[in-house]
Amino acid sequence: MENQSVWLGSLKGPVRLLAIGFTVLTFLILIWMILGHFVSDDPNTMNEMIRPGGRILPVVMLFTILGSLLFGSIYFSDFRGRIEPEQNGFFDILSLVTSRMAMFGIALILITMFYEVVARYVFNAPTLWANELSLWIASVVFLFAGQYAMQQRSHIRIYVIYDLMPRWMQKASDVISVFLICSFTFALIWGGYADAKRRILRMETFGTAWDPPIPGTVKTAILVIILLVAIQAVSNLIADWNKLPEHHTAADEIDETEIEDIRKTLES
């Protein structure tokens, strides 16, 4: 990633310190909770983190995880990846923040599954929460990935036809596609709002031993994030309105950055 600040400016340093502080605190609490299984008759467990009546330490750890995820995502959204286009839409920054959340979400899934494998096969102590937590995180990662794909213009577009159009017709097709996206979003929210509201208010649970509120939260997340995708589509339309016509060839699929990285790896 490039080191030049994208949008934080002078706030980049404080945000970095907050991200590091929350992350360090999270790991310290995690280590303390793990050690508690060996030195305490009634240790704190991950199972208590989603229970309103849980003890203070799991609740504090939950907030430190959220803090490290939030500030870490904000900090890394201030770097532009080498294959990412320059941000020029009014909604791009938020989409970059959520894309970094998805990036960290994948890492959390890997950590969770690694912990489960070690606990199950080394200590013969499988968890009640690892599988459900992985599903929970993966659902949000999938939704945020759609928003990031829209911001990066990586969604499906039939360039064979699009490139043959004059610029006024390309603009007209862009307007139609954004209109269809917004119409779908409106219909989805209109039809799903009442059900999502009912599920989130009662925090509908998954019905397993850990019993996390996956249905209640994910149904709400679908409506919220699909709205963000629609707003990002409108942002793209405005940002690209005065761009010159683009022509795409098979050579566009070649990632020069990746080829250069492979070359450097082989040379070293």
GIHU-V454425 format. One record per backbone hydrogen bond with DSSP energy under -0.5 kcal/mol. CO is the residue of the C=O (numbers start at 0). NH is the residue of the N-H. E is the energy in kcal/mol with one decimal. If there is no record, write none. Layout:
<<CO;NH;E> <CO;NH;E>>
This chain:
<<1;79;-0.5> <7;10;-1.7> <8;11;-1.5> <10;14;-2.2> <11;15;-2.1> <12;16;-2.2> <13;17;-2.2> <14;18;-2.4> <15;19;-2.4> <16;20;-2.8> <17;21;-2.6> <18;22;-2.0> <19;23;-2.8> <20;24;-2.3> <21;25;-2.1> <22;26;-2.2> <23;27;-2.2> <24;28;-2.2> <25;29;-2.4> <26;30;-2.6> <27;31;-2.2> <28;32;-2.5> <29;33;-2.4> <30;34;-2.7> <31;35;-1.6> <32;36;-0.6> <33;36;-1.1> <34;37;-1.7> <34;38;-1.3> <35;39;-1.9> <44;47;-1.3> <45;48;-1.8> <47;50;-1.3> <49;51;-0.6> <50;53;-2.3> <54;58;-1.3> <55;59;-2.6> <56;60;-2.4> <57;61;-2.0> <58;62;-1.8> <59;63;-2.2> <60;64;-2.3> <61;65;-2.0> <62;66;-2.4> <63;67;-2.6> <64;68;-2.5> <65;69;-2.6> <66;70;-2.6> <67;71;-1.9> <68;72;-1.9> <69;73;-2.3> <70;74;-2.4> <71;75;-2.4> <72;76;-1.5> <74;77;-1.4> <75;78;-1.3> <77;5;-1.2> <78;80;-0.6> <79;1;-2.3> <80;83;-1.5> <88;91;-0.9> <90;94;-1.6> <91;95;-2.2> <92;96;-2.2> <93;97;-2.4> <94;98;-1.8> <95;99;-1.8> <96;100;-1.7> <97;101;-2.1> <98;102;-1.9> <99;103;-2.4> <100;104;-2.3> <101;105;-1.9> <102;106;-1.4> <103;107;-2.4> <104;108;-2.1> <105;109;-2.1> <106;110;-2.4> <107;111;-2.7> <108;112;-2.6> <109;113;-2.3> <110;114;-2.5> <111;115;-2.1> <112;116;-2.4> <113;117;-2.4> <114;118;-2.8> <115;119;-2.5> <116;120;-2.7> <117;121;-2.0> <117;122;-1.4> <118;124;-3.5> <127;209;-0.5> <128;132;-2.7> <129;133;-2.2> <130;134;-2.1> <131;135;-2.4> <132;136;-2.6> <133;137;-2.6> <134;138;-1.9> <135;139;-1.2> <136;140;-2.5> <137;141;-2.5> <138;142;-1.6> <139;143;-2.7> <140;144;-2.1> <141;145;-1.2> <142;146;-1.3> <143;147;-2.4> <144;148;-2.5> <145;149;-1.8> <146;150;-2.1> <147;151;-2.2> <148;153;-3.0> <148;154;-0.6> <149;152;-1.1> <156;158;-1.5> <157;160;-0.9> <157;161;-2.4> <158;162;-2.7> <160;163;-0.9> <160;164;-0.6> <161;164;-1.2> <165;168;-0.5> <165;169;-2.1> <166;170;-2.4> <167;171;-1.8> <168;172;-2.4> <169;173;-2.2> <170;174;-2.4> <171;175;-2.2> <172;176;-2.5> <173;177;-2.4> <174;178;-2.4> <175;179;-2.3> <176;180;-2.2> <177;181;-2.7> <178;182;-2.4> <179;183;-2.5> <180;184;-2.4> <181;185;-2.6> <182;186;-2.5> <183;187;-2.6> <184;188;-2.6> <185;189;-2.8> <186;190;-2.4> <187;191;-2.1> <188;192;-1.9> <191;195;-2.7> <192;196;-2.9> <193;197;-2.1> <194;198;-2.3> <195;199;-2.7> <196;200;-2.1> <197;201;-1.4> <198;203;-2.2> <203;215;-1.8> <211;205;-1.7> <211;213;-1.7> <212;216;-1.9> <213;217;-2.8> <214;218;-1.7> <215;219;-0.8> <216;220;-2.4> <217;221;-2.4> <218;222;-1.3> <219;223;-2.2> <220;224;-2.9> <221;225;-2.1> <222;226;-1.3> <223;227;-1.6> <224;228;-2.3> <225;229;-1.8> <226;230;-2.3> <227;231;-2.4> <228;232;-2.0> <229;233;-2.0> <230;234;-2.4> <231;235;-2.6> <232;236;-2.1> <233;237;-2.2> <234;238;-2.6> <235;239;-2.5> <236;240;-0.5> <237;240;-0.7> <239;242;-1.4> <248;251;-1.5> <249;252;-1.4> <250;253;-1.4> <253;255;-1.1> <254;258;-2.1> <255;259;-2.4> <256;260;-2.2> <257;261;-2.3> <258;262;-2.3> <259;263;-2.4> <260;264;-2.1> <261;265;-2.3> <262;266;-2.2> <263;267;-1.9>>
